[in-house]
C-alpha cells in the first residue's frame, strides 16, 4: 500500500507516520529550518511589541480589536520575512546541520604540500 502511495504522489509528497490531514511534518532540513526561522522571528516581534506596550498603556487607540489585528499582521510579517530569507537564519541552520561534503565534492582532493616530520637536533 505504501508503494502505491509513493509511486502516485512522488517521493517528496509521500505521507510519513504522524502526518494528519493537511498538516505535514517537515520532510527536509530546509523546511524545518524555514519553520524555525518563522517561529524565531514571530517570537522576536512579539517581544518587541511587548516592550512598546509599556509606553502605550493609556492610549485611546489600544483595544482588543487592535491587538488582534496587530497579532495577525505580526504573524504575516514573520512568515513573509522567513519566506524571503531576509535574516539568513534558515540558511545558516542548514549549513550547520548538513552532513559535511566529501573532499572530492568540495574540490579539495588533497593537500598541495606534503607534510614532513620536524627535524630535531639529533637528526642534524
N, C-alpha and C positions, 0 to 999 in steps of 0.2 A: 504494500500500500504506500509506503514511503517513497519507493522508487517512482511510482506513477505520479505522485505529487511533485517530486523534484524534477521529473522529466517534463511535465507540462508547465510548471511555473519557472523553471530555471533554478540553478543552484542558489543564487543570491536571494530569490524570493521564497525559498523553502521555509516552511514553518518549523520552528525549533520548539522543543519541550518548554512549556511555560508561556508560549505565545497565546494570548486570549483575544479573540475578535480581531479588531484592527490595531490593537496595541502590540507592537512588535518590539522585541528586545534589540538593542544594537548588535548587529551581526559582524561589525568590524570595529577595529580600533579607531578608525577615523570617525565613525558615527558616535561612538562613546565619547571621544574627545570633544566633538562638537556639542554634544548634550551637556558635558561637564562645563564647557565654556559658557553655554547659555545659562546654566544654573549659577555659576560663579558671578556672571555679570548681573543677573537678576538680584542676587543677594547683595552685591555691591551697590546697586541702585537703591535697593530697599534701605540699606544703612545710611546712604546719603540723604534720602528723603526724611528719615527719622531725625537726622541731625538738623535739618532745616525746619522741621515741625516745631521745634522748641521756640523758634523765632515767631511763628505764625499761630500760636495757640489761640489768641483772642481775635483772630482775623474774621471779618464778616464773610469772607469767601470760603472759610473752612466748613465743610459739610460732609455728611456721609456719602452723598452722591458724588461730590468732587473727589473724595478719597477713592471711591470705587472706580471712577473713570481714570484717575491718575494711576491706579494699580493696573488697569487694563493697558494703559499706554506704556507703563514700565515693562510689562510682560512682552509687549510687541517690540519695544525698543531693544530689550535684551536679546530677543530672538533675531531681530534684524542685525544687530551688532555681531552676534555669533555666526550668522549665516554669511556675512561678508568677511569674516575672519579679521576683523578690524584690530583685535588685540594680539593675534598670533598665538594665543594660549593653546588652542587645539593643535596647531602645527608643532609646537614645542612638546606637547604631551605625546603626540605620535612619534616624533623624532626620538624622544627619551625612551619610550616603551617598545619601539620596534626592535626586532632582533637585529643585531649588528650585521652589516653587509660583509660578505666574504672578501678577502683581499683582491681576488680576481674580478669581482663585480665593481669594486671601487677604483680599479685602475692601478692599484698598488700591488704589483706582483711580488716584489722583493725589495730588499734594501739596495741602495745604489752603491754603497761602500761596504766591504766586508769588515766584520768586527775582528780585530786582532787582540790577542791577550796582551795585557800590560807586561812590560819587561821590568824585572826587578834588578837590583844591584848585583845579584848573584849571576844573572844571565848575561851581564855585560862583560 
